[in-house]
């Protein structure tokens, strides 16, 4: 699972505070990484890419499984039944719906 190692390295880069009170991400970019992230493997709702202004009566939010974050752009990797996609907007589900084994079992792809 190389994507899991990449995500772990990103979390260390963005969250581990050094002796100077700053993270490696903050030292390199000059600002903090403030985007909230779900836990790896957590079931989330994501906004379908390129859905703005199309099919306005249909919902734009779909189910997926969080698989990591792309450091360069801040996009999230989300696993769905058809494959892995990159999204910008997500929402966390209620506590009792975050770890659904049946939904996680339908995923057959890697980011």
Secondary structure as GFF3:
##gff-version 3
##sequence-region A 1 111
A	DSSP	alpha_helix	2	15	.	.	.	ID=ss1
A	DSSP	alpha_helix	24	29	.	.	.	ID=ss2
A	DSSP	beta_strand	43	47	.	.	.	ID=ss3
A	DSSP	beta_strand	61	69	.	.	.	ID=ss4
A	DSSP	beta_strand	76	80	.	.	.	ID=ss5
A	DSSP	beta_strand	83	87	.	.	.	ID=ss6
A	DSSP	beta_strand	90	92	.	.	.	ID=ss7
A	DSSP	three_ten_helix	95	97	.	.	.	ID=ss8
A	DSSP	alpha_helix	101	105	.	.	.	ID=ss9
###
